[in-house]
Amino acid sequence: MGSTESSEGRRVSFGVDEEERVRVLQGVRLSENVVNRMKEPSSPPTAPAPSTFGLQDGNLRAPHKESTLPRSGSSGGQQPSGTKKGVKRYEQEHAAVQDKLFQVAKREREAATKHSKTSLPIGEGSISHEEQKSVRLARELESKEAELRRRDTFYKEQLERIERKNAEMYKLSSQQFHEAASKMESTIKSLPVRKTSWAAPGSSFRNLLISYSSSPFPLRGLRATLRY
């Protein structure tokens, strides 16, 4: 049909009435064959002009109901055969246009429904991805915290170990020092001490130093002498 070919590649806006028939609003153009048949002189003047189905100011008017087309004369006379054929062809093409528009409307409704259904799983997928990312980050954080706790425990153990070792070394060094001091004190006490009169004329601290110059530990012996 010419109307079917002219509707390809065009966007159509339409509506459906109470009887589930499509009422064309915008975007449909009749073929030249239909327009020429409408202009045939054999059509009676009482028949409605189908040109109202054409384009007017960018919008399409709704076609008249099929019941408005006279099928028989009021006086009982018969219509010409050409008029009957034209009316029949018009009805066929009108039915084809109605069917075509109904199919287009059905496809658009199905596409809209499919789009609304597919949009929800995409959102669920994104939410699931965000949840997986949050779980992964939480696990990484827990792993890092566990590693920090392990290192803190290790460093504390090492610090306690170093402190114990330092305490042992200090105790040993102190013990060795006291032993050496006691030994030195015993050695100094065993040395002979020359008695010197501090009141004698010519006696001085220099003479005291000279008296201890021959000892193996002169200064230490002097300190011990002065202490005692």
Backbone torsions as a table, in degrees:
resi	resn	phi	psi	omega
1	MET	NA	148.0	-179.7
2	GLY	-66.6	-37.3	-179.3
3	SER	-66.9	-31.9	178.4
4	THR	-68.9	-42.5	179.9
5	GLU	-67.2	-36.5	-178.4
6	SER	-72.4	-19.4	-178.5
7	SER	-85.8	-9.5	-179.4
8	GLU	-73.1	138.9	177.3
9	GLY	77.1	10.8	-179.9
10	ARG	-122.2	143.2	174.6
11	ARG	-84.7	135.8	-173.2
12	VAL	-121.5	131.0	172.0
13	SER	-107.3	132.4	-173.2
14	PHE	-154.3	171.2	176.2
15	GLY	-140.5	165.1	-178.4
16	VAL	-118.3	131.2	-179.4
17	ASP	-87.5	-170.1	-176.5
18	GLU	-65.9	-26.0	-177.8
19	GLU	-94.0	18.8	179.0
20	GLU	59.5	30.9	175.2
21	ARG	-107.3	141.0	-176.3
22	VAL	-79.9	131.4	174.9
23	ARG	-108.9	114.4	-174.2
24	VAL	-70.5	132.8	179.4
25	LEU	-110.2	-43.3	-174.8
26	GLN	-162.8	143.6	169.0
27	GLY	103.1	3.6	-178.7
28	VAL	-116.3	137.2	178.9
29	ARG	-127.9	136.3	178.9
30	LEU	-74.2	152.9	177.7
31	SER	-74.5	164.9	-179.5
32	GLU	-66.0	-32.8	179.9
33	ASN	-63.0	-41.8	179.7
34	VAL	-66.1	-41.7	-179.9
35	VAL	-63.6	-40.6	179.7
36	ASN	-66.0	-38.7	179.0
37	ARG	-68.5	-29.2	176.7
38	MET	-67.5	-28.3	-177.6
39	LYS	-88.3	3.4	-179.4
40	GLU	-64.7	138.4	-177.6
41	PRO	-73.3	-12.6	-177.3
42	SER	-73.3	-15.0	-178.5
43	SER	-71.6	138.5	-178.5
44	PRO	-69.9	152.0	179.8
45	PRO	-67.9	-21.0	-178.8
46	THR	-75.8	-18.6	-178.2
47	ALA	-72.7	138.8	179.0
48	PRO	-67.6	139.1	-179.9
49	ALA	-72.2	123.0	-179.3
50	PRO	-75.4	3.5	-178.9
51	SER	-68.5	-14.9	176.4
52	THR	-65.2	-12.8	176.9
53	PHE	-81.6	-7.7	-177.5
54	GLY	-79.9	-172.3	-175.6
55	LEU	-84.7	134.3	178.4
56	GLN	-145.4	117.8	-179.3
57	ASP	55.1	37.7	177.7
58	GLY	79.8	-6.7	-179.8
59	ASN	-119.7	154.5	180.0
60	LEU	-105.9	136.1	175.7
61	ARG	-83.0	155.0	177.5
62	ALA	-75.6	139.8	179.7
63	PRO	-70.9	152.0	176.8
64	HIS	-68.0	157.5	178.2
65	LYS	-65.9	151.5	-177.7
66	GLU	-66.6	-22.0	-177.8
67	SER	-71.7	-17.1	-179.4
68	THR	-76.6	-14.8	180.0
69	LEU	-77.6	121.4	-179.8
70	PRO	-70.8	130.3	178.5
71	ARG	-99.6	-18.1	178.8
72	SER	-148.9	151.7	-179.8
73	GLY	-71.5	154.6	-179.9
74	SER	-68.9	-25.0	-179.0
75	SER	-90.1	5.8	178.3
76	GLY	87.0	3.2	178.8
77	GLY	-77.5	157.1	179.8
78	GLN	-90.8	143.3	177.1
79	GLN	-78.5	156.4	176.9
80	PRO	-63.5	153.8	-179.4
81	SER	-65.1	-33.4	178.6
82	GLY	-63.9	-38.0	178.8
83	THR	-66.0	-41.1	178.6
84	LYS	-62.5	-41.9	179.5
85	LYS	-64.9	-41.4	179.6
86	GLY	-64.1	-41.5	178.6
87	VAL	-64.8	-40.1	-179.9
88	LYS	-64.3	-44.0	178.4
89	ARG	-64.0	-40.3	178.9
90	TYR	-61.9	-42.4	179.1
91	GLU	-64.6	-39.4	179.6
92	GLN	-64.7	-46.1	180.0
93	GLU	-66.6	-37.0	177.7
94	HIS	-63.9	-40.7	177.4
95	ALA	-65.1	-38.4	178.4
96	ALA	-64.3	-41.3	178.3
97	VAL	-64.0	-42.7	178.4
98	GLN	-60.5	-43.1	179.5
99	ASP	-65.6	-41.5	179.4
100	LYS	-62.0	-45.5	179.9
101	LEU	-66.3	-35.6	177.6
102	PHE	-64.8	-40.5	177.7
103	GLN	-64.6	-41.2	178.5
104	VAL	-62.9	-43.8	178.7
105	ALA	-62.6	-39.0	179.6
106	LYS	-65.0	-42.5	179.2
107	ARG	-64.6	-39.8	179.6
108	GLU	-66.7	-39.0	177.2
109	ARG	-65.0	-41.6	178.4
110	GLU	-63.7	-41.2	179.0
111	ALA	-64.3	-41.0	178.9
112	ALA	-65.1	-41.1	178.7
113	THR	-65.3	-41.0	179.2
114	LYS	-64.5	-40.0	179.7
115	HIS	-65.4	-40.7	179.4
116	SER	-67.6	-31.5	179.2
117	LYS	-76.4	-38.0	-178.7
118	THR	-76.2	-18.9	-179.5
119	SER	-71.1	-31.0	-179.2
120	LEU	-68.6	-47.1	177.0
121	PRO	-59.5	-32.4	178.4
122	ILE	-64.1	-43.3	177.1
123	GLY	-62.8	-41.6	178.1
124	GLU	-63.4	-38.7	178.3
125	GLY	-63.7	-41.2	178.7
126	SER	-66.0	-39.5	177.5
127	ILE	-64.1	-42.3	178.5
128	SER	-62.2	-40.2	178.4
129	HIS	-63.0	-41.7	178.7
130	GLU	-65.0	-39.2	178.5
131	GLU	-64.7	-42.8	178.0
132	GLN	-62.0	-40.2	178.8
133	LYS	-64.6	-40.8	179.0
134	SER	-64.5	-42.2	178.7
135	VAL	-63.4	-41.4	-180.0
136	ARG	-64.4	-43.0	179.2
137	LEU	-65.6	-37.8	178.0
138	ALA	-64.2	-39.9	178.0
139	ARG	-65.6	-41.3	177.9
140	GLU	-62.9	-40.1	178.5
141	LEU	-64.4	-43.0	177.7
142	GLU	-62.6	-39.7	178.8
143	SER	-64.0	-41.8	179.0
144	LYS	-66.3	-40.2	177.9
145	GLU	-63.6	-40.9	177.5
146	ALA	-63.2	-40.1	178.1
147	GLU	-64.4	-40.4	178.0
148	LEU	-65.3	-40.6	177.3
149	ARG	-63.7	-40.2	179.3
150	ARG	-64.3	-42.4	178.7
151	ARG	-66.7	-38.6	179.1
152	ASP	-62.7	-42.8	177.1
153	THR	-63.3	-41.7	-180.0
154	PHE	-63.4	-44.2	-179.0
155	TYR	-66.7	-37.5	177.2
156	LYS	-63.6	-42.9	178.0
157	GLU	-62.1	-42.6	179.0
158	GLN	-64.2	-40.0	179.5
159	LEU	-65.1	-43.6	177.1
160	GLU	-62.3	-38.7	178.9
161	ARG	-64.6	-42.6	179.1
162	ILE	-65.6	-40.2	178.8
163	GLU	-64.0	-41.7	177.7
164	ARG	-63.0	-41.6	-180.0
165	LYS	-64.8	-41.5	178.3
166	ASN	-64.8	-38.7	178.2
167	ALA	-64.4	-41.4	178.0
168	GLU	-64.2	-43.5	179.3
169	MET	-64.0	-39.3	178.7
170	TYR	-65.7	-41.3	178.8
171	LYS	-63.4	-43.7	179.3
172	LEU	-64.7	-43.7	179.6
173	SER	-64.1	-40.4	178.4
174	SER	-64.6	-40.0	178.7
175	GLN	-64.8	-45.3	178.1
176	GLN	-62.1	-38.4	179.6
177	PHE	-64.8	-44.6	179.6
178	HIS	-65.7	-37.8	177.1
179	GLU	-63.6	-44.7	179.1
180	ALA	-64.5	-38.5	179.1
181	ALA	-66.1	-41.2	178.6
182	SER	-64.4	-41.8	178.6
183	LYS	-63.2	-43.0	179.7
184	MET	-65.5	-38.9	178.9
185	GLU	-64.6	-40.2	177.6
186	SER	-64.1	-40.1	179.3
187	THR	-63.8	-43.3	-178.7
188	ILE	-66.3	-39.3	179.9
189	LYS	-66.1	-28.7	-179.7
190	SER	-77.5	-11.3	179.5
191	LEU	-75.0	144.4	176.9
192	PRO	-71.2	139.5	-179.1
193	VAL	-114.4	126.0	179.1
194	ARG	-85.8	128.9	-179.0
195	LYS	-74.4	133.6	-178.6
196	THR	-131.5	132.9	179.1
197	SER	-87.3	120.6	-178.6
198	TRP	-73.6	-21.5	-178.8
199	ALA	-88.8	-9.6	-178.5
200	ALA	-65.6	144.3	179.0
201	PRO	-65.9	138.2	178.8
202	GLY	85.1	-2.3	177.9
203	SER	-80.9	141.3	-179.1
204	SER	-153.1	177.4	179.9
205	PHE	-67.7	-24.7	178.0
206	ARG	-66.4	-39.6	178.9
207	ASN	-63.9	-35.1	177.8
208	LEU	-65.4	-39.6	177.4
209	LEU	-66.1	-38.1	-179.8
210	ILE	-66.5	-34.7	-179.3
211	SER	-65.1	-25.0	179.8
212	TYR	-104.2	9.7	-179.0
213	SER	-70.9	-27.2	-179.4
214	SER	-85.9	-8.1	-179.3
215	SER	-76.6	153.6	179.6
216	PRO	-66.3	-26.2	179.2
217	PHE	-129.1	76.3	-172.9
218	PRO	-63.3	-47.0	-175.8
219	LEU	-68.9	-42.6	179.5
220	ARG	-64.3	-41.1	177.1
221	GLY	-63.0	-35.4	177.7
222	LEU	-65.7	-41.4	178.5
223	ARG	-63.9	-42.2	178.6
224	ALA	-64.0	-38.6	179.6
225	THR	-65.7	-43.5	179.5
226	LEU	-66.4	-34.3	-179.5
227	ARG	-68.8	-39.8	-179.4
228	TYR	-86.0	NA	NA
